[in-house]
Amino acid sequence: TQLLEQSPQFLSIQEGENLTVYCNSSSVFSSLQWYRQEPGEGPVLLVTVVTGGEVKKLKRLTFQFGDARKDSSLHITAAQPGDTGLYLCAGEYNFNKFYFGSGTKLNVKP
Amino acid sequence: EAGVVQSPRYKIIEKKQPVAFWCNPISGHNTLYWYLQNLGQGPELLIRYENEEAVDDSQLPKDRFSAERLKGVDSTLKIQPAELGDSAVYLCASSLAGTNTGELFFGEGSRLTVL
């Protein structure tokens, strides 16, 4: 059972384009994390958001936590081929219990 | 500092055979997770340990899966007997408990193929 639904499931864009990935749930999370995973490796943390409405920026990536702490978005500006990978959101449901979303596979073509 | 170490990286077995995966977490991390990940999908939690105690194993198929973390450090995950549907990547992660926004550090995973 996926508590977190991500959309879109797949995204193939040209270098330089912008994109947004969404992570939605009917549950409230105490925190939400975004990870990026490359083939053959484990996911690596990009950011953690804790407060409803919080916005964090990491270079060309902008993360937002919904006001009700049930949803989040990841926006990438001017995507580059190095951004290619599987993007995963993970909600913390109870202390230290993390549920992952279904994933968004991003391919950025040069 | 060494990261989370998992072995083996790859395992191919016939159905009904047993298989075991090993994980050594980051030193000092008392929380350890085992996740199952199917291709292109998000990881699904199997079991979570706080030190040597399994605090959440509600999603572990206990008829064929077992796990242990005897000394609260490294852990093993066993499947016996394996079924075709068990083919997946088994990820181990660790984190430092005591913070409510703990980062999960993952190993590279053990890819299981059941023939």
Backbone of each chain as ProteinMPNN parsed JSONL, in Angstrom:
{"seq_chain_A": "TQLLEQSPQFLSIQEGENLTVYCNSSSVFSSLQWYRQEPGEGPVLLVTVVTGGEVKKLKRLTFQFGDARKDSSLHITAAQPGDTGLYLCAGEYNFNKFYFGSGTKLNVKP", "coords_chain_A": {"N_chain_A": [[0.854, -1.198, 0.0], [0.665, 2.115, -1.004], [1.237, 4.952, 0.695], [1.892, 7.38, -0.189], [1.52, 9.106, -3.174], [3.077, 9.715, -6.216], [3.452, 12.025, -8.902], [4.384, 13.205, -12.169], [4.633, 9.707, -13.179], [6.587, 9.061, -15.002], [8.931, 11.108, -16.73], [10.164, 12.762, -19.448], [12.331, 15.036, -20.698], [13.762, 17.909, -22.436], [17.061, 19.206, -22.115], [17.363, 22.151, -20.203], [14.702, 22.712, -19.88], [11.956, 23.32, -17.575], [10.537, 21.636, -14.702], [8.05, 20.01, -12.658], [7.506, 17.924, -9.912], [5.149, 16.019, -8.141], [3.966, 15.093, -4.885], [1.684, 13.36, -3.11], [-0.633, 12.786, -0.429], [-3.121, 11.376, 1.757], [-2.597, 11.41, 4.34], [-1.189, 12.975, 7.252], [2.072, 14.131, 7.701], [4.932, 14.197, 9.835], [7.327, 15.074, 8.915], [8.854, 15.524, 5.699], [10.736, 14.047, 3.189], [12.906, 14.33, 0.345], [14.416, 12.241, -1.987], [17.016, 11.227, -4.255], [17.713, 8.778, -6.656], [20.079, 6.838, -8.328], [20.71, 4.443, -10.972], [21.491, 1.218, -9.715], [22.318, 2.113, -7.288], [21.746, 3.203, -3.853], [19.024, 5.283, -2.596], [19.633, 8.826, -2.184], [19.627, 11.447, 0.115], [18.067, 14.55, -0.593], [16.697, 16.759, 0.542], [15.044, 17.811, 3.574], [11.858, 18.665, 4.707], [9.924, 20.286, 7.178], [8.073, 22.044, 8.37], [4.712, 23.095, 7.813], [3.967, 24.593, 4.708], [6.55, 25.294, 4.267], [9.362, 26.276, 2.314], [12.137, 25.241, 0.532], [15.302, 25.8, -0.987], [17.625, 24.395, -3.207], [20.152, 25.037, -4.956], [19.238, 24.685, -8.224], [16.922, 23.435, -7.556], [13.737, 23.481, -6.056], [11.889, 22.994, -3.199], [8.755, 22.326, -1.734], [6.617, 22.171, 1.07], [3.349, 21.211, 1.751], [0.726, 23.253, 3.199], [-0.9, 21.817, 4.961], [0.684, 19.716, 5.534], [0.469, 17.385, 4.032], [1.22, 17.064, 1.464], [3.67, 17.603, -1.127], [5.988, 19.312, -3.262], [8.408, 19.236, -5.899], [10.413, 21.293, -7.693], [12.28, 21.738, -10.583], [14.5, 23.873, -12.1], [15.59, 24.744, -15.31], [16.57, 22.13, -16.268], [19.18, 19.671, -16.259], [21.213, 17.144, -17.896], [22.499, 15.736, -15.852], [20.626, 15.692, -13.866], [19.08, 13.54, -14.244], [17.364, 10.678, -13.072], [15.797, 8.674, -10.465], [13.317, 10.081, -8.616], [12.29, 10.325, -5.329], [9.817, 10.733, -2.873], [9.514, 10.807, 0.665], [7.622, 10.235, 3.456], [7.541, 10.982, 6.897], [5.997, 9.081, 9.151], [4.757, 8.81, 12.159], [7.296, 8.486, 14.658], [10.423, 8.15, 13.225], [9.494, 6.367, 11.288], [9.36, 5.778, 7.988], [7.662, 6.237, 4.982], [7.791, 5.578, 1.559], [7.2, 7.253, -1.566], [5.762, 6.44, -4.794], [7.574, 7.045, -6.749], [9.254, 9.027, -9.27], [10.422, 8.858, -12.435], [12.896, 10.513, -13.99], [14.134, 11.718, -17.042], [16.54, 13.527, -18.596], [17.245, 14.898, -21.574], [20.12, 15.625, -23.555]], "CA_chain_A": [[0.0, 0.0, 0.0], [1.444, 3.337, -1.101], [0.597, 6.068, 1.367], [2.276, 8.568, -0.935], [1.441, 8.972, -4.614], [3.85, 10.718, -6.931], [3.118, 12.236, -10.301], [4.076, 12.049, -12.994], [5.434, 8.517, -12.932], [7.726, 9.19, -15.906], [9.07, 12.43, -17.304], [11.308, 12.86, -20.343], [12.356, 16.426, -21.153], [15.001, 18.383, -23.018], [17.908, 20.049, -21.274], [16.966, 23.552, -20.145], [13.288, 22.848, -19.523], [11.583, 23.28, -16.164], [9.6, 20.56, -14.399], [7.575, 19.892, -11.279], [7.081, 16.596, -9.47], [4.215, 16.155, -7.024], [3.898, 13.993, -3.927], [0.42, 13.609, -2.426], [-1.104, 11.774, 0.508], [-4.251, 11.76, 2.597], [-2.085, 11.38, 5.708], [-0.342, 14.079, 7.693], [3.411, 13.669, 8.04], [5.687, 15.1, 10.694], [8.337, 15.648, 8.036], [8.866, 14.91, 4.386], [12.057, 14.083, 2.588], [13.058, 14.005, -1.07], [15.627, 11.515, -2.311], [17.301, 10.94, -5.658], [18.366, 7.476, -6.763], [20.632, 6.492, -9.636], [20.697, 2.982, -11.171], [22.505, 0.441, -9.014], [22.699, 2.74, -6.02], [20.649, 3.499, -2.952], [18.583, 6.685, -2.617], [20.44, 9.802, -1.453], [18.778, 12.547, 0.566], [18.233, 15.895, -1.147], [16.207, 17.777, 1.457], [13.987, 17.483, 4.53], [10.998, 19.786, 5.078], [9.288, 19.949, 8.447], [6.985, 22.955, 8.707], [3.726, 23.317, 6.771], [4.213, 25.797, 3.933], [7.994, 25.54, 4.152], [9.988, 26.234, 0.998], [13.598, 25.167, 0.592], [15.939, 25.82, -2.3], [18.93, 23.751, -3.298], [20.596, 25.415, -6.304], [18.128, 24.803, -9.175], [15.795, 22.655, -7.052], [12.909, 24.141, -5.058], [11.017, 22.038, -2.53], [7.713, 22.96, -0.927], [5.778, 21.306, 1.896], [2.023, 21.777, 1.788], [0.319, 23.862, 4.469], [-1.475, 20.789, 5.831], [1.732, 18.685, 5.67], [0.04, 16.146, 3.381], [1.705, 17.005, 0.099], [4.91, 18.327, -1.37], [6.373, 19.407, -4.668], [9.814, 19.47, -6.241], [10.51, 22.011, -8.962], [13.647, 21.87, -11.098], [14.635, 24.926, -13.11], [16.664, 24.531, -16.298], [17.072, 20.774, -16.0], [20.412, 19.25, -16.925], [21.304, 15.679, -17.966], [22.912, 15.22, -14.55], [19.456, 15.579, -12.982], [18.415, 12.275, -14.555], [17.343, 9.721, -11.973], [14.5, 8.371, -9.853], [13.067, 10.979, -7.497], [11.411, 9.684, -4.354], [9.472, 11.447, -1.661], [9.359, 9.901, 1.812], [6.966, 10.902, 4.574], [7.772, 10.403, 8.217], [4.697, 8.788, 9.76], [5.24, 8.396, 13.483], [8.711, 8.752, 14.823], [11.39, 7.283, 12.555], [8.878, 5.439, 10.337], [9.335, 6.486, 6.711], [7.018, 5.609, 3.835], [8.239, 6.184, 0.309], [6.273, 7.385, -2.662], [5.873, 5.503, -5.906], [8.729, 7.419, -7.557], [9.164, 9.702, -10.571], [11.644, 8.604, -13.198], [13.192, 11.68, -14.823], [15.201, 11.594, -18.043], [16.815, 14.817, -19.215], [18.01, 14.651, -22.793], [20.994, 16.751, -23.916]], "C_chain_A": [[0.884, 1.24, 0.0], [0.666, 4.451, -0.394], [0.825, 7.358, 0.597], [2.229, 8.271, -2.43], [2.232, 10.092, -5.274], [3.352, 10.825, -8.365], [4.033, 13.312, -10.872], [4.965, 10.853, -12.635], [6.711, 8.549, -13.778], [7.737, 10.602, -16.481], [10.335, 12.448, -18.157], [11.299, 14.252, -20.967], [13.702, 16.756, -21.766], [15.76, 19.219, -21.985], [17.439, 21.497, -21.35], [15.505, 23.766, -19.776], [13.101, 22.82, -18.01], [10.606, 22.128, -15.936], [9.201, 20.608, -12.933], [7.096, 18.477, -11.035], [6.241, 16.77, -8.21], [4.186, 14.888, -6.177], [2.673, 14.257, -3.056], [0.02, 12.449, -1.528], [-2.343, 12.284, 1.224], [-3.831, 11.796, 4.069], [-1.232, 12.605, 5.996], [1.002, 13.507, 8.129], [4.122, 14.697, 8.91], [6.839, 15.738, 9.926], [8.264, 14.934, 6.7], [10.245, 15.097, 3.78], [11.958, 13.8, 1.092], [14.429, 13.348, -1.256], [15.77, 11.409, -3.822], [18.103, 9.65, -5.715], [18.832, 7.258, -8.191], [20.692, 4.966, -9.746], [21.835, 2.292, -10.418], [22.955, 1.031, -7.693], [21.477, 2.904, -5.125], [20.237, 4.953, -3.059], [19.488, 7.566, -1.758], [19.57, 11.003, -1.127], [19.125, 13.848, -0.128], [17.862, 16.955, -0.116], [15.19, 17.176, 2.421], [13.189, 18.755, 4.793], [10.14, 19.36, 6.259], [8.025, 20.771, 8.706], [6.027, 23.118, 7.533], [3.966, 24.633, 6.054], [5.685, 26.096, 3.697], [8.465, 25.391, 2.712], [11.496, 26.197, 1.197], [14.155, 25.136, -0.819], [17.321, 25.203, -2.212], [19.385, 23.956, -4.729], [19.386, 25.547, -7.231], [16.875, 24.035, -8.722], [15.07, 23.433, -5.96], [11.91, 23.125, -4.519], [9.997, 22.796, -1.7], [6.917, 21.893, -0.182], [4.418, 21.96, 1.989], [1.644, 22.297, 3.167], [-0.187, 22.83, 5.464], [-0.517, 19.62, 6.065], [1.263, 17.341, 5.136], [0.627, 16.001, 1.985], [2.96, 17.847, -0.048], [5.166, 18.379, -2.865], [7.867, 19.682, -4.774], [9.834, 20.113, -7.616], [11.975, 22.12, -9.355], [13.638, 22.895, -12.224], [15.812, 24.598, -14.022], [17.353, 23.187, -16.088], [18.303, 20.461, -16.844], [20.461, 17.723, -16.97], [21.716, 15.039, -16.646], [21.778, 15.11, -13.553], [18.707, 14.265, -13.208], [18.505, 11.32, -13.379], [15.922, 9.462, -11.519], [14.346, 9.261, -8.624], [11.986, 10.385, -6.605], [11.089, 10.643, -3.224], [9.259, 10.416, -0.552], [8.76, 10.687, 2.966], [7.261, 10.189, 5.876], [6.435, 10.306, 8.941], [4.96, 8.119, 11.083], [6.758, 8.533, 13.51], [9.561, 7.703, 14.126], [10.788, 6.29, 11.581], [8.658, 6.186, 9.03], [8.669, 5.646, 5.642], [7.451, 6.352, 2.583], [7.105, 6.256, -0.705], [6.598, 6.407, -3.768], [7.006, 5.85, -6.863], [8.383, 8.127, -8.853], [10.489, 9.507, -11.283], [11.836, 9.74, -14.187], [14.345, 11.38, -15.77], [15.358, 12.954, -18.708], [17.754, 14.589, -20.394], [18.848, 15.872, -23.161], [20.556, 17.396, -25.229]], "O_chain_A": [[1.737, 1.41, 0.871], [-0.419, 4.839, -0.828], [0.052, 8.309, 0.714], [2.827, 7.301, -2.896], [2.076, 11.265, -4.934], [2.895, 9.849, -8.959], [4.423, 14.234, -10.155], [5.927, 10.987, -11.879], [7.775, 8.121, -13.331], [6.687, 11.21, -16.691], [11.433, 12.187, -17.666], [10.364, 14.606, -21.684], [14.661, 15.994, -21.64], [15.168, 19.847, -21.108], [17.151, 22.007, -22.432], [15.11, 24.87, -19.403], [13.969, 22.36, -17.268], [9.926, 21.693, -16.865], [9.906, 21.163, -12.089], [6.37, 17.903, -11.847], [6.575, 17.562, -7.329], [4.356, 13.776, -6.676], [2.622, 15.26, -2.344], [0.297, 11.287, -1.825], [-2.581, 13.491, 1.285], [-4.621, 12.17, 4.936], [-0.632, 13.19, 5.094], [1.053, 12.508, 8.847], [3.941, 15.904, 8.748], [7.274, 16.838, 10.267], [7.674, 13.859, 6.592], [10.836, 16.174, 3.855], [11.041, 13.117, 0.636], [15.447, 13.828, -0.758], [14.793, 11.488, -4.566], [19.039, 9.444, -4.942], [18.08, 7.467, -9.143], [20.722, 4.272, -8.73], [22.987, 2.722, -10.475], [23.867, 0.511, -7.051], [20.336, 2.767, -5.567], [21.004, 5.778, -3.556], [20.036, 7.124, -0.748], [18.858, 11.516, -1.99], [20.293, 14.217, -0.248], [18.595, 17.923, 0.087], [14.557, 16.164, 2.123], [13.767, 19.806, 5.071], [9.685, 18.218, 6.331], [7.027, 20.247, 9.202], [6.462, 23.263, 6.391], [4.148, 25.67, 6.692], [6.023, 27.053, 2.999], [8.025, 24.499, 1.988], [12.061, 27.009, 1.931], [13.575, 24.537, -1.725], [18.08, 25.453, -1.275], [19.059, 23.165, -5.614], [18.575, 26.452, -7.034], [15.879, 23.998, -9.444], [15.698, 23.978, -5.052], [11.184, 22.481, -5.276], [10.326, 23.784, -1.042], [6.587, 20.845, -0.739], [4.332, 23.153, 2.28], [2.173, 21.839, 4.179], [0.061, 22.943, 6.664], [-0.877, 18.645, 6.725], [1.596, 16.291, 5.686], [0.541, 14.929, 1.385], [3.268, 18.69, 0.795], [4.622, 17.584, -3.631], [8.49, 20.264, -3.887], [9.331, 19.546, -8.586], [12.81, 22.543, -8.556], [12.865, 22.789, -13.176], [16.889, 24.224, -13.558], [18.542, 23.114, -15.775], [18.443, 20.922, -17.977], [19.809, 17.07, -16.156], [21.317, 13.911, -16.357], [21.942, 14.498, -12.498], [17.803, 13.924, -12.446], [19.56, 11.163, -12.764], [14.964, 9.964, -12.108], [15.156, 9.197, -7.7], [10.914, 9.996, -7.07], [11.982, 11.292, -2.678], [8.864, 9.281, -0.821], [9.325, 11.69, 3.402], [7.237, 8.961, 5.953], [5.825, 11.316, 9.296], [5.354, 6.954, 11.114], [7.399, 8.679, 12.47], [9.436, 6.51, 14.402], [11.512, 5.429, 11.08], [7.859, 7.121, 8.972], [9.046, 4.497, 5.412], [7.477, 7.583, 2.545], [6.184, 5.439, -0.702], [7.567, 5.651, -3.697], [7.365, 5.03, -7.708], [7.346, 7.86, -9.461], [11.539, 9.933, -10.803], [11.041, 9.912, -15.111], [15.386, 10.861, -15.367], [14.417, 13.47, -19.312], [18.894, 14.152, -20.234], [18.372, 17.005, -23.097], [21.179, 18.357, -25.682]]}, "seq_chain_B": "EAGVVQSPRYKIIEKKQPVAFWCNPISGHNTLYWYLQNLGQGPELLIRYENEEAVDDSQLPKDRFSAERLKGVDSTLKIQPAELGDSAVYLCASSLAGTNTGELFFGEGSRLTVL", "coords_chain_B": {"N_chain_B": [[34.536, 8.071, 6.388], [32.938, 4.933, 6.553], [30.162, 3.916, 4.582], [26.818, 2.522, 4.55], [27.009, -0.912, 4.329], [26.311, -3.568, 2.198], [25.791, -7.011, 1.444], [25.226, -10.044, -0.457], [25.932, -8.211, -3.552], [24.61, -9.075, -5.775], [22.404, -11.803, -6.4], [21.49, -14.9, -7.619], [19.069, -17.328, -7.655], [17.384, -20.536, -7.573], [13.847, -21.027, -7.477], [12.292, -21.789, -4.358], [14.639, -22.181, -3.028], [16.777, -21.179, -0.247], [17.837, -17.85, 0.827], [20.094, -15.325, 1.924], [20.7, -12.052, 3.155], [23.046, -9.558, 4.043], [23.75, -6.803, 6.21], [25.662, -4.039, 7.174], [25.434, -1.351, 9.162], [26.0, 2.267, 9.304], [28.489, 3.25, 11.583], [27.443, 3.694, 14.886], [24.841, 4.313, 14.286], [21.698, 3.66, 15.412], [19.251, 2.935, 14.439], [17.892, 0.754, 12.099], [16.871, -0.213, 8.875], [15.118, -2.399, 6.685], [14.295, -2.463, 3.351], [12.251, -3.263, 0.515], [12.573, -3.053, -2.947], [11.023, -2.763, -5.984], [11.626, -2.7, -9.526], [11.992, 0.545, -10.709], [10.207, 1.59, -8.896], [9.105, 2.906, -5.671], [10.831, 2.334, -2.523], [9.686, -0.212, -0.254], [8.812, -0.615, 3.068], [10.068, -3.237, 5.044], [10.997, -4.064, 7.598], [11.867, -2.526, 10.697], [14.43, -1.677, 12.934], [15.185, -0.69, 16.239], [18.041, -0.343, 17.778], [18.598, -3.576, 18.955], [16.001, -4.354, 18.812], [13.108, -5.263, 17.058], [10.994, -2.962, 16.039], [9.023, -2.425, 14.238], [7.546, -4.578, 12.282], [5.425, -5.119, 10.723], [4.955, -5.318, 8.004], [6.446, -7.384, 7.096], [6.596, -10.436, 5.471], [5.959, -13.0, 7.296], [5.813, -15.711, 7.002], [7.754, -16.609, 5.299], [9.873, -14.868, 5.392], [12.513, -13.705, 7.456], [14.278, -11.858, 9.962], [17.141, -10.582, 11.683], [18.928, -8.887, 14.278], [21.109, -9.215, 16.141], [23.13, -8.139, 17.974], [22.581, -5.535, 17.874], [23.89, -4.197, 15.885], [25.071, -5.125, 13.04], [22.93, -6.708, 10.563], [20.822, -9.388, 9.379], [18.818, -10.532, 6.692], [16.571, -12.96, 5.813], [15.235, -15.232, 3.421], [13.126, -17.903, 3.052], [11.196, -20.5, 1.881], [12.409, -19.117, -1.243], [10.378, -17.316, -3.597], [9.188, -16.763, -6.972], [8.149, -14.177, -7.146], [9.648, -12.785, -5.332], [11.801, -11.619, -6.456], [13.716, -8.8, -6.593], [15.161, -5.677, -5.454], [16.841, -5.542, -2.429], [17.064, -3.283, 0.023], [19.096, -1.845, 2.512], [19.035, 0.431, 5.187], [20.26, 2.981, 7.4], [19.927, 5.064, 10.296], [20.359, 7.871, 12.538], [18.918, 7.788, 15.512], [16.903, 9.894, 17.618], [16.704, 12.321, 16.564], [14.058, 14.077, 14.991], [14.004, 14.315, 12.296], [15.479, 12.473, 10.894], [17.99, 11.558, 8.611], [17.983, 9.028, 6.193], [20.413, 6.696, 5.462], [21.433, 4.862, 2.797], [22.428, 1.577, 1.72], [23.978, 0.045, -1.188], [22.317, -1.913, -2.014], [20.95, -5.25, -2.464], [20.55, -7.224, -5.141], [18.139, -9.473, -6.0], [17.458, -12.304, -7.917], [15.076, -14.605, -8.73], [14.727, -17.684, -10.14]], "CA_chain_B": [[33.662, 7.177, 7.164], [32.29, 3.962, 5.687], [28.715, 3.999, 4.504], [26.107, 1.273, 4.81], [27.574, -1.963, 3.486], [25.432, -4.706, 2.002], [26.274, -8.108, 0.607], [25.937, -9.815, -1.716], [25.321, -7.213, -4.431], [23.723, -9.8, -6.688], [22.194, -13.203, -6.057], [20.544, -15.6, -8.49], [18.756, -18.628, -7.066], [16.192, -21.222, -8.046], [12.734, -20.915, -6.531], [12.252, -22.698, -3.222], [15.928, -22.159, -2.324], [16.917, -20.096, 0.73], [18.811, -16.798, 0.518], [20.302, -14.42, 3.055], [21.366, -10.785, 2.862], [23.712, -9.001, 5.224], [23.872, -5.345, 6.215], [26.411, -3.398, 8.249], [25.059, 0.063, 9.103], [27.01, 3.261, 9.677], [28.834, 3.139, 12.989], [26.728, 4.601, 15.788], [23.43, 4.418, 13.905], [20.973, 2.619, 16.123], [18.041, 2.545, 13.708], [18.209, 0.042, 10.868], [15.689, -0.524, 8.08], [15.175, -3.206, 5.468], [13.266, -2.113, 2.371], [12.186, -4.001, -0.736], [12.303, -2.129, -4.043], [10.842, -3.3, -7.325], [12.229, -1.856, -10.542], [11.341, 1.805, -11.037], [9.222, 1.955, -7.884], [9.658, 3.335, -4.398], [11.098, 1.276, -1.542], [8.603, -0.588, 0.661], [9.405, -1.02, 4.337], [9.864, -4.604, 5.52], [11.201, -4.142, 9.034], [12.686, -1.458, 11.281], [15.02, -1.989, 14.227], [15.8, 0.296, 17.123], [19.04, -1.22, 18.404], [18.354, -4.969, 18.559], [14.571, -4.63, 18.879], [12.286, -5.02, 15.87], [9.884, -2.13, 16.507], [7.977, -2.393, 13.217], [7.718, -5.652, 11.301], [4.066, -5.42, 10.29], [4.918, -5.593, 6.576], [7.351, -8.491, 6.788], [5.854, -11.701, 5.284], [6.653, -13.822, 8.283], [5.803, -17.137, 6.662], [8.979, -16.974, 4.58], [10.919, -13.888, 5.656], [12.924, -13.496, 8.845], [15.395, -10.929, 10.093], [17.691, -10.481, 13.026], [19.96, -7.882, 14.53], [21.366, -9.762, 17.469], [23.919, -7.286, 18.858], [22.209, -4.15, 17.63], [24.78, -3.562, 14.908], [24.726, -5.608, 11.706], [21.638, -7.396, 10.465], [20.616, -10.28, 8.253], [17.459, -10.752, 6.216], [16.541, -14.275, 5.189], [14.02, -15.68, 2.746], [13.124, -19.356, 2.902], [11.826, -20.617, 0.569], [12.182, -17.984, -2.139], [9.402, -17.46, -4.66], [9.487, -15.935, -8.141], [7.767, -12.797, -6.859], [10.595, -12.147, -4.414], [12.837, -10.955, -7.245], [13.676, -7.365, -6.297], [16.35, -5.186, -4.758], [16.64, -5.423, -0.982], [17.857, -2.147, 0.483], [19.274, -1.627, 3.942], [19.318, 1.826, 5.509], [20.419, 3.249, 8.828], [19.804, 6.467, 10.677], [20.7, 8.164, 13.924], [17.697, 8.106, 16.231], [17.065, 11.002, 18.553], [16.269, 13.513, 15.842], [12.815, 13.707, 14.314], [14.133, 14.463, 10.844], [16.664, 11.685, 10.631], [18.303, 11.172, 7.244], [18.241, 7.615, 5.966], [21.58, 6.412, 4.639], [21.174, 3.568, 2.18], [23.448, 0.81, 1.039], [23.771, -0.066, -2.634], [21.264, -2.886, -2.256], [21.221, -6.617, -2.914], [19.576, -7.551, -6.187], [17.795, -10.905, -6.0], [16.714, -12.865, -9.051], [14.604, -15.96, -8.445], [14.394, -18.344, -11.417]], "C_chain_B": [[32.947, 6.235, 6.207], [30.786, 4.161, 5.728], [28.083, 2.674, 4.895], [26.614, 0.23, 3.811], [26.601, -3.131, 3.409], [26.133, -5.774, 1.172], [25.274, -9.252, 0.622], [25.27, -8.725, -2.542], [24.301, -7.865, -5.35], [23.615, -11.255, -6.231], [21.143, -13.772, -6.999], [20.321, -16.988, -7.908], [17.54, -19.235, -7.758], [15.084, -21.017, -7.01], [12.774, -22.073, -5.543], [13.589, -22.799, -2.494], [15.935, -21.061, -1.277], [17.946, -19.066, 0.261], [18.918, -15.895, 1.742], [21.068, -13.191, 2.599], [21.908, -10.215, 4.169], [23.868, -7.502, 5.088], [24.686, -4.896, 7.42], [26.145, -1.899, 8.19], [26.232, 0.979, 9.427], [27.233, 3.182, 11.188], [28.083, 4.177, 13.831], [25.258, 4.775, 15.454], [22.649, 3.294, 14.568], [19.682, 2.183, 15.437], [18.435, 1.925, 12.373], [16.919, -0.377, 10.185], [16.058, -1.52, 6.982], [13.982, -2.801, 4.593], [13.365, -3.061, 1.182], [11.851, -2.989, -1.826], [12.189, -2.896, -5.36], [11.304, -2.258, -8.341], [11.386, -0.609, -10.832], [10.306, 2.274, -10.041], [9.895, 2.387, -6.598], [9.892, 2.173, -3.457], [9.897, 1.05, -0.628], [9.232, -1.155, 1.931], [9.048, -2.462, 4.689], [9.941, -4.657, 7.041], [12.104, -2.999, 9.478], [13.152, -1.883, 12.665], [15.444, -0.716, 14.948], [16.74, -0.515, 18.016], [18.729, -2.662, 18.007], [16.868, -5.326, 18.518], [13.871, -4.294, 17.57], [11.046, -4.259, 16.305], [8.76, -2.041, 15.491], [8.278, -3.483, 12.2], [6.374, -6.045, 10.7], [3.981, -5.774, 8.803], [5.885, -6.69, 6.152], [6.529, -9.774, 6.635], [6.488, -12.801, 6.123], [6.612, -15.318, 7.97], [7.093, -17.549, 5.971], [10.149, -16.039, 4.858], [11.227, -13.854, 7.155], [14.108, -12.537, 8.858], [15.89, -10.954, 11.524], [18.765, -9.409, 13.081], [20.421, -8.122, 15.969], [22.105, -8.813, 18.41], [23.638, -5.814, 18.606], [23.122, -3.425, 16.666], [24.389, -4.062, 13.516], [23.482, -6.485, 11.751], [21.644, -8.342, 9.274], [19.131, -10.397, 7.957], [17.464, -12.061, 5.445], [15.188, -14.543, 4.54], [14.129, -17.186, 2.561], [11.703, -19.89, 2.966], [11.511, -19.412, -0.312], [11.147, -18.333, -3.202], [9.76, -16.512, -5.8], [9.228, -14.463, -7.868], [8.685, -12.071, -5.896], [11.728, -11.445, -5.149], [12.684, -9.444, -7.094], [15.036, -6.952, -5.774], [16.008, -5.006, -3.288], [17.627, -4.38, -0.468], [17.916, -2.115, 2.005], [19.594, -0.153, 4.144], [19.512, 1.96, 7.01], [20.268, 4.738, 9.081], [20.136, 6.611, 12.147], [19.435, 8.601, 14.624], [17.971, 9.238, 17.209], [16.766, 12.326, 17.9], [15.003, 13.147, 15.089], [12.86, 13.972, 12.821], [15.344, 13.685, 10.384], [16.818, 11.309, 9.174], [18.539, 9.684, 7.206], [19.439, 7.478, 5.039], [21.419, 4.989, 4.112], [22.456, 2.899, 1.705], [23.116, 0.726, -0.439], [22.716, -1.114, -2.991], [21.786, -4.248, -2.671], [20.134, -6.992, -3.9], [19.379, -9.051, -6.24], [17.015, -11.256, -7.255], [16.373, -14.303, -8.713], [14.11, -16.576, -9.748], [13.43, -19.503, -11.213]], "O_chain_B": [[32.416, 6.663, 5.182], [30.213, 4.522, 6.756], [28.729, 1.814, 5.493], [26.64, 0.468, 2.603], [26.126, -3.622, 4.433], [26.96, -5.472, 0.312], [24.546, -9.423, 1.601], [24.134, -8.352, -2.25], [23.264, -7.282, -5.663], [24.577, -11.853, -5.749], [20.058, -13.213, -7.159], [21.274, -17.737, -7.693], [16.776, -18.545, -8.434], [15.354, -20.854, -5.82], [13.226, -23.174, -5.856], [13.667, -23.439, -1.446], [15.176, -20.099, -1.396], [18.803, -19.353, -0.575], [17.958, -15.725, 2.494], [21.97, -13.278, 1.766], [21.316, -10.368, 5.237], [24.092, -6.987, 3.993], [24.43, -5.32, 8.547], [26.59, -1.237, 7.252], [27.318, 0.518, 9.78], [26.285, 3.063, 11.965], [28.089, 5.369, 13.527], [24.503, 5.327, 16.254], [22.907, 2.116, 14.317], [19.087, 1.174, 15.814], [19.214, 2.501, 11.613], [15.985, -0.842, 10.838], [17.158, -1.485, 6.43], [12.833, -2.799, 5.034], [14.434, -3.594, 0.886], [10.954, -2.164, -1.656], [13.12, -3.577, -5.789], [11.361, -1.067, -8.034], [10.204, -0.713, -11.161], [9.596, 3.248, -10.296], [11.109, 2.253, -6.447], [9.234, 1.139, -3.569], [9.184, 1.989, -0.273], [10.071, -2.054, 1.877], [7.883, -2.858, 4.639], [9.065, -5.223, 7.695], [12.986, -2.56, 8.74], [12.367, -2.388, 13.468], [15.988, 0.208, 14.344], [16.302, -1.266, 18.887], [18.607, -2.945, 16.815], [16.511, -6.467, 18.225], [14.016, -3.194, 17.037], [10.134, -4.85, 16.883], [7.653, -1.625, 15.833], [9.162, -3.329, 11.357], [6.204, -7.168, 10.225], [3.044, -6.451, 8.382], [6.108, -6.892, 4.958], [5.832, -10.166, 7.571], [7.442, -13.45, 5.696], [7.309, -16.103, 8.613], [7.489, -18.712, 6.045], [11.298, -16.388, 4.586], [10.336, -13.959, 7.998], [14.844, -12.426, 7.878], [15.158, -11.3, 12.451], [19.409, -9.076, 12.086], [20.151, -7.331, 16.873], [21.712, -8.703, 19.572], [24.376, -4.947, 19.074], [23.14, -2.195, 16.621], [23.494, -3.505, 12.881], [23.045, -6.936, 12.809], [22.365, -8.137, 8.297], [18.297, -10.364, 8.862], [18.267, -12.249, 4.531], [14.143, -14.134, 5.046], [15.098, -17.684, 1.989], [11.051, -19.754, 4.001], [10.477, -18.765, -0.149], [11.047, -19.477, -3.648], [10.538, -15.575, -5.62], [9.991, -13.601, -8.304], [8.524, -10.872, -5.665], [12.531, -10.749, -4.527], [11.641, -8.882, -7.429], [15.949, -7.771, -5.662], [14.999, -4.389, -2.949], [18.843, -4.564, -0.515], [16.914, -2.33, 2.688], [20.337, 0.44, 3.363], [18.997, 1.16, 7.791], [20.46, 5.56, 8.185], [20.19, 5.637, 12.898], [18.928, 9.689, 14.353], [19.116, 9.503, 17.577], [16.592, 13.338, 18.579], [14.88, 12.025, 14.596], [11.836, 13.86, 12.148], [16.142, 14.172, 9.584], [15.882, 10.795, 8.562], [19.213, 9.131, 8.075], [19.473, 8.073, 3.962], [21.285, 4.038, 4.882], [23.429, 3.559, 1.34], [22.105, 1.263, -0.892], [22.275, -1.19, -4.138], [22.907, -4.384, -3.162], [18.956, -7.07, -3.553], [20.316, -9.808, -6.491], [16.042, -10.591, -7.608], [17.254, -15.119, -8.444], [13.191, -16.058, -10.383], [13.047, -20.165, -12.178]]}, "name": "protein", "num_of_chains": 2, "seq": "TQLLEQSPQFLSIQEGENLTVYCNSSSVFSSLQWYRQEPGEGPVLLVTVVTGGEVKKLKRLTFQFGDARKDSSLHITAAQPGDTGLYLCAGEYNFNKFYFGSGTKLNVKPEAGVVQSPRYKIIEKKQPVAFWCNPISGHNTLYWYLQNLGQGPELLIRYENEEAVDDSQLPKDRFSAERLKGVDSTLKIQPAELGDSAVYLCASSLAGTNTGELFFGEGSRLTVL"}
